[in-house]
Each structure stands twice: as C-alpha cells, then as structure tokens.
C-alpha cells in the first residue's frame, strides 16, 4: 500500500535530527532550538487574546491581510508572496511543484535537514556537497549544481551561520537552475535577496516568523518570488494552511517594527559577547550572521555528546551536531540567549574545562 516514493524515502533512513531528550529537572535554559529568548511582541500577545473568541471560524484562505503586510515589509508586490505552515511547508511545496521523480536537488552540507526530507518525500534525489572548511566557494558550488534541477541554500545557513555571497548567488542563478534561498535568520544578518527575487525566473526566497518574531509555535512562513513561480505554489497549497490565530499574530508582529529592532539589536550584541567569551576558552567558533554559533569542542578534550550531557546536568541545553550530515561529534550549535543565560553557559563551560 505504501507508494514507491515513500518506500525509497524510508529506505534512505532520512529523518529530522531531533535533539536528544535529557532528564533535566528544575529551571532549564534552552539554547538548543534557535528560538528567540524574548518571545513575541506584547502587541502580538494582546491580539492573540482578542482573537481567541474567533477560533471557531475558518481563516482567510487567501490570507490577504497577511500577504499585504509581508509585501510591505519586504518591498514587493502581493502577487510575489505566498504563505506556508512554517517555511518547512514551502520547502515541501517547492519540491512538489518543481521536482520530477529522480530529479536531483543540490544540498550543501552541513545544513537544515528539512531540505533533504522535502526532496526525498517528493521523489527527488539529494545531491550532497560538503562545504570545504564550511566555506561557500562559488566555483565548487557551480560544478556541484551540474546535473541538479534545483538547489537549497541557507543564507545564513543552519548550523554554520554563514552563507554564499551576493555575487556568488548571482553567479549560480546564471545556471538557469532553480535556487531556493532559505532566509530564516535574515533579520539577524541584515542582508537579503528577497526584494530581488521577483526579478528572477529561477529564485525563490523562503522566510519565517519563527525566529526574530518569536512565533515558532504558531508556524508561519512565506515565500517571495517571481509571480509566475508564486502562482504555481499558490495553486497547490491548501487554502487553510495557516490558521487564523497565526495570521493575526504575524500581521501584528510585522506592525511592531520597534520591538523587532530591539530583539535583533540585543541578539547581535549578545552574539558578539558569547563568541568572544567562547574564543577566550580556546574554542573554534565560526563567525555567524544568525542567532546561533557553531562551535568545535575539541580543545576541551571532549566530544559534543559528553559536553551536552554535562551541560544538561547543569540545566543548560545546547545542540550537539553528531546527527547533522556534514558536521559530526566534534561540533555543537549554541543559540544566543539573554545576557544572564549566556553568562551561565560560559561559566559552566569554564568549570568543565577546569575539571570541576
């Protein structure tokens, strides 16, 4: 009864690399999920309380208010926008729309596991390319793109925190292949190609409200692109894929730009502090434009699982990258927290290094 496509996916053993569960009691600092420690705007919380009386009504299937607000935020026309149940759904829809069975999708490693899952679940074949020294070398990427129909590129990339340059992206777009750029962490980076996307026939930019806007639990994402590409995605998305609570929250979140600036400013400041302190401990910390850092723990004479176990016992959760393709047991990913959370993490690692 299972389709051939799904059977092949199951045989590949591809899965989302969930974080390990820890038996942690009491107060926990979660620096493992790249969530915003500040949560959503207070205006969003007020709007959610008002909207609760309407949960018995279907959401707007066209999401007109939300698309209009997004278009204003990005600086494009509304016909260049479609929405998704998180950007994860839009990855799936993009593969459903543009991949035929056995078509290849370029996926640089290490990166977000949903790219592979979206590809495989729609009959595509991932073409992995391990980033040399975690660097985005355009020539290598262009050669790897040969034979692929599309490519997924995180910008900034999860978990490395860096991404292909604008010049490099333009070079890749000349290939004519569909390039899907995931800008989940774009607000922290301060650079984007979303406004340029409508001008290209082979560029789709994905974004989310889960990170800087603090709406991870509501699952709201959107895609920006040429109206012809967006029309295809619109034609295959479910009409009520983003619920009415999520639509209202996202519209209000976009209206509170002052709160967004505060969150982004604080996160960048805390990222600078955290990276500086980790470097002082002798750790290799990759430069990052996102709200997380990828860190090599080898100088601590340990591996990622052992360090994560130790920190969990201290009530601090970070993400080991043992089950991330292209990363491995020497690496962890640390979400940037509030100042007191970052300080507690650094002090705990100092104690670990000291053998206490």
C-alpha positions as CSV (number, residue, x, y, z in Angstrom):
1,X,0.0,0.0,0.0
2,X,2.9,2.4,0.5
3,X,3.9,4.3,-2.5
4,X,7.3,3.7,-4.2
5,X,8.3,7.2,-3.5
6,X,7.8,6.8,0.3
7,X,9.3,3.3,0.3
8,X,12.5,4.8,-1.2
9,X,12.5,7.6,1.4
10,X,12.1,5.1,4.2
11,X,15.0,3.0,2.8
12,X,17.2,6.1,2.8
13,X,16.6,6.4,6.6
14,X,16.4,10.2,6.2
15,X,14.9,11.9,9.2
16,X,14.8,15.1,11.0
17,X,17.7,15.0,13.5
18,X,15.7,15.7,16.7
19,X,17.7,16.8,19.7
20,X,18.3,14.2,22.4
21,X,16.0,14.2,25.4
22,X,17.6,14.9,28.7
23,X,16.3,14.1,32.2
24,X,16.5,17.6,33.4
25,X,14.7,18.8,36.5
26,X,14.0,22.4,37.6
27,X,14.9,25.5,35.7
28,X,16.2,24.9,32.2
29,X,18.0,27.2,29.8
30,X,17.2,26.1,26.3
31,X,20.0,27.3,23.9
32,X,19.4,24.4,21.5
33,X,16.5,25.3,19.3
34,X,17.4,28.8,17.8
35,X,14.2,30.2,19.4
36,X,14.0,33.9,20.4
37,X,14.5,34.1,24.2
38,X,12.5,37.3,24.1
39,X,9.3,35.8,22.6
40,X,6.8,37.7,20.6
41,X,5.9,41.4,20.8
42,X,3.5,42.3,23.7
43,X,1.1,43.6,21.0
44,X,1.0,40.1,19.5
45,X,0.0,38.6,22.8
46,X,-2.8,41.1,23.2
47,X,-4.0,40.4,19.6
48,X,-4.0,36.6,20.3
49,X,-6.2,37.1,23.4
50,X,-8.7,39.2,21.3
51,X,-8.7,36.6,18.5
52,X,-9.4,33.6,20.7
53,X,-13.2,34.2,20.5
54,X,-13.0,33.6,16.8
55,X,-11.2,30.2,16.7
56,X,-14.5,28.6,15.6
57,X,-14.2,30.4,12.3
58,X,-12.0,29.4,9.3
59,X,-9.1,31.7,8.5
60,X,-8.9,33.8,5.3
61,X,-8.0,31.2,2.6
62,X,-6.2,33.9,0.6
63,X,-4.5,35.4,3.7
64,X,-5.0,38.8,2.1
65,X,-4.1,40.9,5.2
66,X,-1.0,38.8,5.9
67,X,0.2,38.9,2.3
68,X,-0.3,42.7,2.2
69,X,1.7,43.1,5.4
70,X,4.5,40.9,4.2
71,X,4.7,42.6,0.8
72,X,5.0,46.0,2.6
73,X,7.7,44.6,4.9
74,X,9.8,43.0,2.1
75,X,9.1,45.8,-0.5
76,X,7.5,43.7,-3.2
77,X,4.0,43.3,-4.7
78,X,1.5,41.0,-3.0
79,X,1.4,38.6,-6.1
80,X,5.1,37.9,-5.3
81,X,4.1,36.3,-1.9
82,X,2.7,33.0,-0.8
83,X,2.4,31.7,2.7
84,X,3.0,28.4,4.4
85,X,2.6,26.5,7.7
86,X,6.1,27.4,8.6
87,X,8.8,27.7,5.9
88,X,9.0,23.9,6.1
89,X,5.8,23.5,4.2
90,X,7.1,25.8,1.5
91,X,10.2,23.7,1.1
92,X,7.9,20.7,0.5
93,X,5.6,22.6,-1.9
94,X,8.6,23.8,-3.9
95,X,9.8,20.2,-4.4
96,X,6.3,19.1,-5.2
97,X,6.0,21.8,-7.8
98,X,9.4,21.7,-9.4
99,X,10.9,18.2,-9.0
100,X,10.0,15.2,-11.1
101,X,10.8,11.7,-9.8
102,X,14.6,11.1,-9.8
103,X,15.4,14.8,-10.3
104,X,18.4,15.9,-8.2
105,X,18.5,18.7,-5.7
106,X,21.8,20.2,-4.6
107,X,22.1,20.3,-0.8
108,X,25.3,21.7,0.6
109,X,26.4,20.2,4.0
110,X,26.0,20.7,6.8
111,X,22.6,22.3,6.6
112,X,18.9,22.1,7.7
113,X,17.6,18.6,7.4
114,X,14.2,19.6,6.0
115,X,15.8,20.2,2.6
116,X,16.6,16.6,2.3
117,X,13.3,15.4,3.6
118,X,11.3,17.7,1.3
119,X,13.4,16.4,-1.7
120,X,13.0,12.7,-0.8
121,X,9.4,12.8,0.1
122,X,8.6,14.2,-3.3
123,X,10.6,11.6,-5.3
124,X,13.7,13.7,-5.7
125,X,17.3,12.6,-5.1
126,X,19.5,14.8,-2.9
127,X,22.9,15.6,-4.3
128,X,25.0,16.4,-1.2
129,X,28.0,18.7,-1.4
130,X,30.2,19.0,1.7
131,X,31.3,22.6,2.2
132,X,35.1,22.6,2.3
133,X,36.1,24.1,5.7
134,X,32.5,25.3,5.9
135,X,33.2,27.9,3.2
136,X,30.8,28.8,0.3
137,X,33.1,28.6,-2.7
138,X,31.1,29.6,-5.7
139,X,33.1,27.7,-8.3
140,X,32.7,24.4,-6.4
141,X,29.0,25.0,-5.9
142,X,28.5,25.8,-9.5
143,X,30.2,22.5,-10.5
144,X,28.1,20.6,-7.9
145,X,25.0,22.2,-9.3
146,X,25.6,20.5,-12.7
147,X,23.0,17.7,-13.1
148,X,20.8,19.1,-10.4
149,X,17.4,20.7,-11.1
150,X,17.4,22.9,-8.1
151,X,19.4,23.9,-5.0
152,X,18.7,24.7,-1.4
153,X,20.9,27.4,0.1
154,X,20.6,28.6,3.7
155,X,21.6,32.3,3.9
156,X,22.6,32.4,6.7
157,X,23.0,28.7,6.8
158,X,22.0,26.5,9.7
159,X,24.2,25.4,11.5
160,X,27.3,27.3,10.1
161,X,25.8,30.8,10.4
162,X,27.4,31.9,7.1
163,X,26.3,31.8,3.5
164,X,27.0,32.3,-0.1
165,X,27.9,35.9,-1.1
166,X,25.5,38.0,-3.2
167,X,28.0,37.9,-6.1
168,X,28.2,34.1,-5.7
169,X,24.4,33.7,-5.7
170,X,24.1,35.8,-8.9
171,X,26.7,33.6,-10.5
172,X,24.7,30.5,-9.5
173,X,21.5,32.0,-10.8
174,X,23.1,32.3,-14.3
175,X,23.0,28.5,-14.4
176,X,19.2,28.7,-15.0
177,X,18.6,26.2,-12.2
178,X,16.0,27.0,-9.6
179,X,17.7,28.4,-6.5
180,X,15.8,28.2,-3.2
181,X,17.3,30.6,-0.7
182,X,16.3,30.0,2.9
183,X,16.4,33.3,4.9
184,X,15.0,32.0,8.2
185,X,17.6,34.1,10.1
186,X,17.7,37.1,7.8
187,X,16.7,39.7,10.4
188,X,19.8,38.9,12.4
189,X,22.0,39.0,9.3
190,X,20.8,42.3,7.9
191,X,21.2,41.2,4.3
192,X,18.6,39.7,2.0
193,X,17.8,38.9,-1.6
194,X,14.1,38.7,-1.1
195,X,13.5,42.1,-2.8
196,X,15.4,40.9,-5.8
197,X,13.6,37.6,-6.1
198,X,10.7,38.8,-8.3
199,X,13.2,40.0,-10.9
200,X,14.5,36.4,-11.5
201,X,12.7,33.5,-13.1
202,X,14.6,30.9,-11.0
203,X,14.8,32.3,-7.5
204,X,12.6,31.6,-4.5
205,X,13.3,33.1,-1.1
206,X,11.8,31.5,2.0
207,X,11.3,33.2,5.3
208,X,9.8,32.5,8.7
209,X,8.2,34.2,11.7
210,X,9.7,31.6,14.0
211,X,13.0,33.3,14.8
212,X,13.3,37.1,15.2
213,X,9.5,37.5,15.5
214,X,9.2,34.8,18.2
215,X,6.3,32.9,16.7
216,X,7.8,29.4,16.4
217,X,4.8,27.7,18.0
218,X,2.4,29.2,15.5
219,X,4.1,28.0,12.3
220,X,4.0,30.9,9.8
221,X,6.4,31.1,6.9
222,X,6.3,32.8,3.5
223,X,7.9,32.6,0.1
224,X,9.0,35.5,-2.2
225,X,9.5,35.1,-5.9
226,X,8.5,35.9,-9.4
227,X,4.7,36.0,-9.8
228,X,4.7,33.0,-12.1
229,X,6.6,30.9,-9.6
230,X,4.4,32.1,-6.8
231,X,1.3,31.3,-8.8
232,X,2.4,27.7,-9.0
233,X,3.0,27.4,-5.3
234,X,-0.4,29.1,-4.6
235,X,-2.2,26.6,-6.8
236,X,-1.0,23.6,-4.8
237,X,-1.1,25.0,-1.2
238,X,-4.0,24.1,0.9
239,X,-6.4,27.1,1.3
240,X,-6.4,27.0,5.1
241,X,-2.8,26.0,5.7
242,X,-2.1,29.0,8.0
243,X,-4.6,29.2,10.8
244,X,-6.4,32.4,11.7
245,X,-4.5,32.8,15.0
246,X,-1.2,32.6,13.2
247,X,-2.3,35.0,10.5
248,X,-3.4,37.6,13.0
249,X,-0.2,37.2,15.1
250,X,2.1,37.6,12.0
251,X,0.3,40.7,10.9
252,X,0.6,42.4,14.3
253,X,4.3,41.2,14.6
254,X,5.1,43.0,11.3
255,X,3.5,46.2,12.6
256,X,5.7,46.4,15.7
257,X,9.0,47.2,14.0
258,X,10.3,48.8,17.1
259,X,10.1,45.6,19.1
260,X,11.7,43.7,16.2
261,X,14.6,46.2,16.2
262,X,15.1,45.7,20.0
263,X,15.2,41.9,19.6
264,X,17.6,42.0,16.7
265,X,19.9,44.6,18.4
266,X,20.0,42.6,21.6
267,X,20.7,39.3,19.9
268,X,23.5,40.8,17.8
269,X,25.1,42.3,20.9
270,X,24.7,39.0,22.9
271,X,26.1,37.1,19.9
272,X,29.2,39.2,19.9
273,X,29.7,38.7,23.7
274,X,29.1,34.9,23.5
275,X,31.5,34.4,20.6
276,X,34.2,36.5,22.3
277,X,33.9,34.5,25.6
278,X,34.0,31.1,23.8
279,X,37.0,32.1,21.8
280,X,38.7,33.1,25.1
281,X,38.3,29.5,26.2
282,X,40.3,28.4,23.2
283,X,37.3,27.0,21.3
284,X,36.9,27.3,17.5
285,X,33.8,29.4,16.9
286,X,32.6,30.0,13.4
287,X,31.6,33.6,12.5
288,X,27.9,33.8,12.4
289,X,25.3,36.2,11.0
290,X,22.4,34.3,12.7
291,X,21.2,33.9,16.3
292,X,23.4,30.9,16.9
293,X,27.1,29.8,16.9
294,X,28.7,26.6,15.6
295,X,31.4,25.6,18.0
296,X,34.2,22.9,17.8
297,X,34.6,21.5,21.3
298,X,37.8,19.5,20.6
299,X,40.0,22.0,22.7
300,X,38.0,20.9,25.7
301,X,39.4,17.4,25.2
302,X,35.9,16.1,24.8
303,X,33.2,15.5,22.2
304,X,29.8,17.1,21.6
305,X,27.7,14.4,23.3
306,X,29.8,14.5,26.5
307,X,29.7,18.2,26.7
308,X,26.0,18.3,26.1
309,X,25.4,15.7,28.8
310,X,27.4,17.7,31.3
311,X,25.6,21.0,30.5
312,X,22.2,19.3,30.6
313,X,23.0,18.2,34.2
314,X,23.6,21.9,34.9
315,X,20.2,22.8,33.4
316,X,21.6,24.1,30.1
317,X,20.6,22.7,26.7
318,X,22.7,23.2,23.6
319,X,22.5,21.2,20.3
320,X,25.1,18.5,19.6
321,X,25.6,18.1,15.8
322,X,26.5,14.4,15.8
323,X,23.5,13.6,13.7
324,X,23.8,16.5,11.3
325,X,25.2,15.4,7.9
326,X,28.5,17.1,7.3
327,X,29.1,18.2,10.9
328,X,29.8,15.4,13.4
329,X,30.6,14.7,17.1
330,X,33.2,17.5,17.5
331,X,30.6,20.2,16.9
332,X,27.8,21.9,18.8
333,X,25.3,24.6,17.9
334,X,24.6,27.2,20.6
335,X,21.6,29.5,20.3
336,X,22.3,33.0,21.6
337,X,20.4,33.7,24.8
338,X,19.8,36.6,27.1
339,X,22.9,38.0,28.8
340,X,22.3,36.1,32.0
341,X,21.8,32.8,30.1
342,X,25.0,33.3,28.1
343,X,27.0,34.1,31.2
344,X,25.7,30.9,32.9
345,X,26.7,28.9,29.9
346,X,30.2,30.3,29.7
347,X,30.7,29.8,33.4
348,X,29.5,26.2,33.1
349,X,32.0,25.5,30.3
350,X,34.8,27.1,32.3
351,X,34.1,24.6,35.1
352,X,34.0,21.8,32.6
353,X,37.4,22.8,31.2
354,X,38.8,23.1,34.7
355,X,37.6,19.6,35.6
356,X,35.3,20.7,38.3
